[in-house]
Amino acid sequence: MIHPAACILLWCGWAVAVERAALSPLIVLAVASATAFLFASVRIHLLRLLRRTRWLMAVLLFTYAYALPGVALWPALDWASPSVEGLEQGVLRTGRLVLMLAGLALLFASTPRPRLIYGLYALTKPLAWFGFDRRAFAVRLGLTLDYVEHAPKPARWLDALSVPLPDDATPATYTLEVEHWRSRDSIVILVGLLWVVIVLA
């Protein structure tokens, strides 16, 4: 089993490759990420992420379509028409975001939440030199995510702010299983780095 910190770093490499790749390699990445829909768990996470970011993607597409100059898509509308170049760039930007979310969905589906939190705990070790309390960070993050998942969902989000927390909402302890970095984790990171270099070359 790969160390959770290595899984997070692999997703970071995927995000960099998606962001910096030219159009041709990007199409290959899109085809590769489409295979994620074959797995129900990945599909569920991806659809959930897409639903939560749908307005962000709509704003990105609208902003690019109308902010970038170029040939009008519908000349009859004059200034009210989006530009062809802006629409192309908006679709490209939205596509990159979808591919990043696909990689994130795969990360969520393959790595349980406690392991993800421990991976973040391990990755924040250098910040401890600057006084960052990574134990408190991991505990607060874990407790917050647990509460969000199990808390009753009111009809309106404003009602959620007025609902008091129950006395037993916070557990006495929060435990994460320690995982040691192994040589295979380093090999996986090196292979992932090599793959990113090849995609960007």
C-alpha positions in Angstrom: 0.0 0.0 0.0 1.4 3.4 -1.0 2.0 6.0 1.7 -0.8 8.5 1.8 1.7 11.4 1.5 2.9 9.8 -1.7 -0.7 9.6 -3.0 -1.2 13.3 -2.3 2.1 14.2 -4.0 1.0 12.1 -7.0 -2.2 14.1 -7.3 -0.1 17.3 -7.1 2.0 16.0 -10.0 -1.2 15.2 -11.9 -2.5 18.7 -11.3 0.8 20.2 -12.6 0.7 18.0 -15.7 -2.9 18.9 -16.4 -2.3 22.6 -15.9 0.9 22.9 -18.0 0.3 20.3 -20.7 -0.2 21.3 -24.3 -3.5 20.4 -26.1 -2.3 17.1 -27.6 -1.0 15.6 -24.3 -4.1 17.0 -22.6 -6.4 15.0 -24.8 -4.4 11.9 -23.9 -4.8 12.7 -20.2 -8.5 13.2 -20.7 -8.9 9.8 -22.3 -6.9 8.2 -19.5 -8.9 9.9 -16.8 -12.2 8.8 -18.5 -11.4 5.3 -17.4 -12.1 6.4 -13.9 -15.8 6.3 -14.7 -15.5 2.5 -14.9 -15.2 2.4 -11.1 -18.4 3.2 -9.1 -16.6 4.7 -6.1 -14.5 7.1 -8.3 -17.6 8.0 -10.4 -19.6 8.9 -7.2 -16.8 11.2 -5.9 -16.3 12.8 -9.3 -20.0 13.5 -9.8 -20.1 15.0 -6.3 -17.1 17.3 -7.0 -18.6 18.3 -10.3 -21.9 19.2 -8.7 -20.2 21.3 -6.1 -18.0 23.2 -8.6 -20.6 23.6 -11.3 -21.0 27.4 -10.6 -17.3 27.9 -10.6 -17.0 26.3 -14.0 -19.9 28.3 -15.3 -18.3 31.5 -14.1 -14.9 30.6 -15.6 -16.5 29.8 -19.0 -18.6 33.0 -19.0 -15.6 35.2 -17.9 -13.3 33.8 -20.6 -16.0 34.0 -23.3 -16.8 37.6 -22.7 -13.5 39.0 -21.3 -11.1 37.9 -24.0 -11.2 39.8 -27.3 -11.6 38.1 -30.6 -14.0 37.2 -33.4 -17.7 37.4 -32.3 -19.4 34.1 -32.1 -22.7 35.7 -33.2 -21.9 38.9 -35.0 -25.6 40.0 -35.1 -25.5 40.4 -31.3 -22.5 42.9 -31.6 -21.1 43.6 -28.1 -23.4 41.0 -26.4 -21.8 38.1 -28.3 -19.0 36.1 -26.7 -15.8 35.8 -28.7 -14.7 32.5 -30.3 -11.2 32.8 -28.9 -12.6 33.5 -25.4 -15.0 30.6 -25.6 -12.2 28.2 -26.7 -10.0 29.3 -23.8 -13.0 29.0 -21.4 -13.7 25.5 -22.5 -10.0 24.6 -22.2 -9.8 26.1 -18.7 -12.9 24.3 -17.6 -11.6 21.0 -19.1 -8.4 21.3 -17.1 -10.4 21.9 -14.0 -12.5 18.8 -14.7 -9.3 16.7 -15.1 -7.9 17.9 -11.8 -11.2 17.0 -10.1 -11.0 13.5 -11.8 -7.6 13.0 -10.2 -8.9 14.2 -6.9 -11.9 11.9 -7.1 -9.5 9.0 -7.7 -7.5 10.1 -4.6 -10.6 10.2 -2.4 -11.9 6.9 -3.7 -8.6 5.0 -3.2 -7.4 6.6 0.1 -9.7 6.7 3.2 -10.1 10.0 5.0 -7.9 9.1 8.0 -5.1 8.1 5.7 -5.5 11.4 3.8 -5.3 13.4 7.0 -2.2 11.5 8.1 -0.7 12.2 4.7 -1.3 15.9 5.2 0.2 15.5 8.7 3.3 14.0 7.3 3.7 16.6 4.5 3.4 19.4 7.0 6.4 18.2 9.0 8.8 20.9 7.6 6.3 23.6 8.8 6.9 22.5 12.3 10.3 24.2 12.1 8.4 27.5 11.8 6.1 26.8 14.8 3.2 25.2 12.9 1.3 22.7 15.2 0.6 19.9 12.7 -1.0 17.7 15.4 -3.6 20.4 16.2 -4.1 20.9 12.4 -4.7 17.2 11.9 -7.0 16.8 14.8 -9.1 19.9 13.9 -9.3 18.8 10.3 -10.4 15.3 11.2 -13.0 16.4 13.7 -14.4 19.0 11.4 -14.8 16.6 8.5 -16.3 14.0 10.8 -18.8 16.5 12.1 -19.7 17.8 8.6 -20.4 14.2 7.5 -22.5 13.1 10.4 -24.3 16.4 11.3 -27.9 16.6 10.4 -28.5 18.7 7.3 -31.1 21.5 7.7 -33.2 22.7 4.9 -31.3 26.0 4.7 -27.7 26.8 5.3 -28.6 29.7 7.5 -30.3 27.3 9.9 -27.0 25.3 10.2 -25.3 28.3 11.7 -27.9 28.6 14.5 -27.9 25.0 15.5 -25.9 24.5 18.7 -23.4 21.8 18.9 -24.3 18.8 21.1 -22.2 18.2 24.2 -21.1 14.8 22.8 -20.3 16.1 19.3 -16.6 16.2 20.0 -14.9 12.9 20.9 -12.3 12.8 23.6 -9.5 11.5 21.4 -8.7 11.4 17.7 -6.3 8.7 16.6 -4.4 8.3 13.3 -2.5 5.2 12.4 1.2 5.8 11.8 2.5 4.8 8.4 6.2 4.7 7.6 7.7 5.9 4.3 9.2 3.0 2.4 11.5 2.6 -0.6 8.6 1.7 -2.9 7.0 5.1 -2.1 10.1 6.9 -3.3 10.1 4.7 -6.4 6.5 5.7 -7.1 7.3 9.4 -6.6 10.2 9.1 -9.0 8.1 7.4 -11.6 5.4 10.0 -11.2 8.0 12.8 -11.6 9.4 11.2 -14.7 5.9 10.9 -16.1 5.2 14.6 -15.5 8.4 15.5 -17.3 7.5 13.4 -20.3 4.1 14.9 -20.5 5.4 18.5 -20.3 8.4 17.8 -22.7 
